[in-house]
Amino acid sequence: MKLTDPPHGLHGEDLRSGERTELGSYTLSADDIVDFARQWDPQFFHVDDERAITDGYFGGLIASGVQTLAIYQRLMVESLVRHWEVIGGAGIQDLQFRRPVRPGDTLTGSTTIEDVQSQPARGRALVIYAGELINQHSERVLVLTMSAYLRLRAT
């Protein structure tokens, strides 16, 4: 499916705690890392491979944590959120960058619904979900808990 496909209209009451969804994968190139970092996080260990090797703590180029989070968000939207009747994001809690992401890494995402808090008087539900990205070695590189408001069906 493409991002332009119409949403499937999942409302807050359609989601259940414990539902787990695999989000797909994304592979980063060195160019992806440098291009993103030049615009959004131009620290030397994201934009200068030679200096990242000689002066960086991780011995080479690594992706920005902001880019890693953006990859999770993209995978989440493409696989799941675009089917939801989203009002808007509510927050990010417990965001952790567990390991550096390097050129050539393939990141695979998953998410699990932790709670759905219906707010019928406001016509919405607060959905809390835990997500992660793992690399091709099954190592967690990102873990987080996010929340978003979804519409409830009109009664």
MARDRENNU-401027 format. One record per atom (N, C-alpha, C): x, y, z; residue in one letter. Coordinates in steps of 0.05 Angstrom, whole numbers, padded with zeros to 5 digits, always signed. Each point is the difference from the previous one (the first is absolute). Layout:
% residues N
XYZA
...
END
This chain:
% residues 155
+00017-00024+00000M
-00017+00024+00000M
+00017+00025+00000M
-00011+00021-00009K
+00014+00026-00001K
-00011+00018+00022K
+00015+00020+00008L
-00009+00019+00020L
-00025+00015-00009L
-00005+00001-00026T
-00024+00014-00010T
-00025-00016+00001T
+00002-00026+00007D
-00024-00016+00003D
-00018+00011+00022D
-00027-00001-00003P
-00017+00011+00021P
+00002-00015+00026P
-00005+00013+00022P
+00002-00013+00026P
-00023-00021+00002P
+00004-00019+00017H
-00020-00021+00004H
-00019+00006+00023H
+00003+00023+00012G
-00019+00009+00020G
-00001-00014+00026G
+00023-00009+00011L
+00001-00012+00026L
-00002+00022+00021L
-00020-00003+00017H
-00005+00019+00022H
+00011-00011+00026H
+00001+00017+00020G
+00011-00008+00026G
-00012-00025+00011G
-00026-00004-00003E
-00012-00025+00011E
+00007-00025-00016E
+00013+00003-00023D
+00008-00024-00015D
+00026-00012+00009D
+00015+00015+00016L
+00027-00009+00008L
-00002-00013+00027L
+00018-00020+00005R
+00000-00015+00025R
+00028-00002+00011R
+00001+00002+00026S
+00026-00003+00014S
+00011-00028-00007S
+00026+00000-00004G
+00014-00025-00007G
+00003-00005-00029G
-00014+00015-00018E
+00003-00004-00029E
+00028+00008-00008E
+00014-00018-00014R
+00027+00005-00009R
+00000+00001-00031R
+00015+00019-00011T
+00002+00003-00029T
+00029+00003-00008T
+00008-00016-00020E
+00026+00002-00012E
-00002+00023-00020E
+00020+00018+00000L
-00001+00024-00016L
+00016+00000-00026L
+00015-00020-00005G
+00017+00000-00024G
+00028+00009+00007G
+00016+00004-00021S
+00028+00006+00003S
+00009+00023-00017S
+00022+00012+00007Y
+00013+00021-00015Y
+00030-00002+00003Y
+00014+00001-00023T
+00030-00001+00001T
+00011+00027-00006T
+00019+00009+00017L
+00012+00026-00003L
+00027-00002-00014L
+00005+00018-00018S
+00026+00003-00013S
+00015+00022+00014S
+00026+00002-00005A
+00016+00022+00010A
-00011+00026-00010A
-00008+00001-00025D
-00011+00025-00011D
-00026+00008+00014D
-00017-00019+00007D
-00024+00006+00016D
+00007+00013+00026D
+00020-00011+00014I
+00008+00011+00026I
+00011+00028-00003I
+00018+00004-00019V
+00013+00026-00003V
-00020+00021-00009V
-00017-00007-00020D
-00020+00019-00010D
-00019+00009+00022D
-00010-00018+00015F
-00018+00007+00022F
+00015+00018+00021F
+00024-00009+00008A
+00014+00015+00020A
+00009+00027-00008A
+00007+00004-00025R
+00008+00026-00010R
-00023+00020+00005R
-00024-00009-00004Q
-00023+00018+00003Q
-00009+00002+00029Q
+00000-00022+00015W
-00014+00000+00026W
+00018-00005+00025W
+00023-00011-00004D
+00017-00006+00024D
+00030-00001-00009D
+00011+00023-00008P
+00026+00000-00013P
+00024-00004+00019P
-00001-00020+00017Q
+00023-00006+00017Q
+00020-00017-00017Q
+00026+00003+00006F
+00020-00013-00017F
-00003-00030-00003F
-00009-00013+00021F
-00002-00030-00002F
-00024-00009-00017F
-00016+00019-00009H
-00022-00006-00018H
+00006+00009-00029H
+00019+00018-00004V
+00004+00012-00026V
+00028-00004-00012V
+00020-00007+00017D
+00028-00001-00009D
+00011-00028+00007D
+00000-00017-00020D
+00008-00028+00005D
+00029-00002+00010D
+00018+00015-00012E
+00028-00001+00009E
+00004+00009+00029E
-00012+00022+00006R
+00002+00010+00027R
-00015-00018+00020R
-00022-00012-00009A
-00015-00018+00018A
+00018-00024+00006A
+00017-00008-00018I
+00018-00023+00005I
+00022+00008+00019I
+00012+00023-00004T
+00023+00008+00016T
-00007+00013+00027T
-00022+00015+00000D
-00007+00015+00025D
-00026-00009+00013D
-00015-00016-00014G
-00026-00008+00011G
+00002-00023+00020G
-00018-00001+00018Y
-00001-00021+00021Y
-00007-00027-00012Y
-00016+00000-00022F
-00009-00026-00011F
+00016-00010-00023F
+00022+00013-00007G
+00018-00011-00020G
-00010+00002-00028G
-00018+00018-00005G
-00011+00003-00028G
-00026+00016+00000G
-00010+00004-00023L
-00024+00015-00005L
-00024-00014+00014L
-00017+00015+00013I
-00024-00011+00011I
-00024+00019-00006I
-00023-00011-00001A
-00025+00015-00005A
-00007+00017+00024A
-00012+00022-00005S
-00012+00017+00022S
-00023-00016+00013S
-00002+00004+00026G
-00023-00012+00014G
-00026+00011-00011G
+00000+00025-00008V
-00024+00012-00012V
-00008-00015-00025V
+00020-00007-00016Q
-00005-00015-00025Q
-00011-00028+00007Q
+00011-00012+00020T
-00010-00027+00008T
-00029+00002+00009T
-00007+00020+00015L
-00027+00004+00008L
-00018+00005-00024L
+00010+00016-00019A
-00016+00005-00025A
-00005-00025-00016A
+00019-00018+00000I
-00003-00026-00014I
-00022-00016+00013I
+00000-00001+00027Y
-00021-00014+00014Y
-00027+00012-00007Y
-00002+00027+00001Q
-00025+00013-00006Q
-00010-00006-00029Q
+00018+00000-00019R
-00007-00006-00028R
-00011-00028-00002R
+00014-00020+00012L
-00009-00027-00001L
-00027-00003+00014L
-00003+00014+00022M
-00026-00001+00015M
-00023+00011-00016M
+00005+00022-00013V
-00021+00013-00016V
-00007-00018-00024V
+00020-00010-00014E
-00005-00016-00024E
-00014-00026+00007E
+00006-00012+00022S
-00011-00026+00007S
-00026+00001+00016S
-00004+00021+00016L
-00021-00001+00019L
-00016+00026+00002L
+00014+00021+00007V
-00014+00025+00007V
-00017+00011-00023V
+00008-00004-00024R
-00016+00010-00023R
-00027-00013-00002R
-00004-00022+00015H
-00026-00014+00001H
-00017+00010+00023H
+00012+00016+00018W
-00013+00010+00024W
-00014+00026-00006W
-00021+00006+00014E
-00013+00026-00001E
+00013+00018+00021E
+00024+00010-00007V
+00017+00015+00019V
-00009+00029+00002V
-00001+00010+00024I
-00004+00028+00005I
+00027+00014+00002I
+00018-00012+00014G
+00027+00011+00003G
+00016-00016+00020G
+00026+00005+00000G
+00018-00013+00019G
-00003+00013+00027G
+00004-00016+00021A
-00003+00010+00028A
+00028+00002+00013A
+00018-00017-00007G
+00026+00002+00013G
+00018-00024-00005G
+00025+00003+00008I
+00020-00022+00000I
+00011-00002+00028I
+00000-00024+00010Q
+00011-00005+00026Q
+00022-00022-00002Q
+00018+00000+00018D
+00020-00021+00002D
+00015-00005-00027D
+00008+00021-00013L
+00015-00002-00025L
+00029-00008+00006L
+00009-00022-00011Q
+00028-00009+00005Q
+00013-00008-00026Q
+00024+00011-00004F
+00017-00009-00022F
+00020-00020+00012F
-00004-00025-00006R
+00015-00022+00013R
+00027-00006-00012R
+00002+00003-00027R
+00025-00006-00014R
+00002+00019-00023R
+00025+00005-00009P
+00003+00017-00023P
-00010-00014-00026P
-00011+00016-00018V
-00009-00009-00026V
+00021+00008-00020V
+00010-00019-00016R
+00022+00004-00018R
-00009-00003-00029R
+00016+00011-00018P
-00006-00004-00029P
-00003-00030-00006P
-00020-00007-00015G
-00005-00028-00008G
-00018-00014+00020G
-00006+00011+00023D
-00018-00013+00019D
-00028-00001-00012D
-00013-00023+00005T
-00029-00003-00007T
-00015+00000+00027T
-00018+00019+00002L
-00016+00003+00024L
-00028-00010-00004L
-00009-00017+00018T
-00026-00013-00002T
-00016+00008+00025T
-00024+00010-00005G
-00016+00010+00022G
-00023-00018+00008G
-00009+00004+00025S
-00024-00012+00010S
-00013+00018+00020S
-00025-00004+00005T
-00014+00016+00020T
-00022-00018+00013T
-00005+00006+00025T
-00021-00014+00015T
-00017+00020+00014T
-00026-00002-00003I
-00019+00017+00014I
+00001-00007+00029I
+00005+00020+00017E
+00001-00005+00029E
-00026+00006+00013E
-00014+00021-00009D
-00024+00008+00014D
-00017+00017-00019D
-00026-00002+00002V
-00019+00018-00014V
-00018+00011+00021V
+00001+00026+00003Q
-00016+00014+00020Q
-00022+00016-00014Q
-00024-00010+00001S
-00022+00013-00013S
-00008+00025+00015S
-00006+00021-00015Q
-00009+00026+00011Q
-00025+00008-00016Q
-00023-00014+00005P
-00024+00004-00016P
-00010+00029+00000P
+00002+00013+00023A
-00010+00028+00001A
+00015+00018-00019A
+00025-00007-00007R
+00016+00016-00019R
+00001-00012-00028R
-00013-00023-00003G
-00001-00013-00026G
+00026-00012-00009G
+00017-00008+00019R
+00026-00009-00007R
+00010-00022+00020R
+00022-00013-00008A
+00013-00019+00018A
+00030+00006-00001A
+00013-00003+00022L
+00029+00002+00002L
+00011-00028-00003L
+00017-00004-00021V
+00012-00025-00006V
+00030+00002+00007V
+00009-00018+00018I
+00027-00001+00009I
+00013-00025-00012I
+00023+00003-00013Y
+00013-00023-00013Y
+00030+00001+00004Y
+00011-00024+00003A
+00029-00003+00003A
+00012-00009-00027A
+00022+00012-00007G
+00012-00007-00025G
+00030-00005+00003G
+00011-00013-00021E
+00028-00005+00000E
+00010-00003-00029E
+00026+00006-00004L
+00014-00007-00024L
+00023-00018+00007L
+00003-00021-00015I
+00023-00018+00004I
+00017+00001-00026I
+00026-00005+00002N
+00016-00001-00024N
+00002-00029-00010N
+00015-00004-00021Q
+00002-00026-00013Q
+00013-00021+00018Q
+00011+00008+00023H
+00012-00019+00019H
-00019-00005+00023H
-00025+00008-00003S
-00021-00003+00021S
+00007+00016+00025S
+00015+00021-00003E
+00007+00018+00023E
-00020+00024-00001E
-00010+00006+00023R
-00018+00023+00002R
+00017+00026-00003R
-00009+00017-00018V
+00013+00026-00003V
-00018+00023+00010V
-00026-00005+00001L
-00018+00021+00009L
-00023-00014+00015L
-00007+00011+00023V
-00025-00008+00014V
-00014+00025+00009V
-00026-00001+00000L
-00015+00024+00008L
-00029-00008+00007L
-00013+00018+00013T
-00029-00001+00004T
-00011+00026-00011T
-00021-00003-00017M
-00012+00024-00012M
-00030-00001+00006M
-00013+00022-00004S
-00029+00001+00003S
-00012+00019-00020S
-00025-00007-00008A
-00014+00016-00020A
-00030+00000+00007A
-00013+00021-00008Y
-00029+00001+00002Y
-00013-00010-00026Y
-00020-00018+00003L
-00015-00009-00023L
-00029+00007+00004L
-00014+00004-00021R
-00029+00005+00001R
-00015-00025+00010R
-00021+00004+00014L
-00020-00021+00005L
-00022+00003-00020L
-00015-00021-00005R
-00022+00002-00019R
-00022+00017+00013R
-00013+00015-00017A
-00023+00017+00010A
-00022-00019+00008A
-00013+00005+00022T
-00022-00017+00009T
-00026+00014-00002T
END
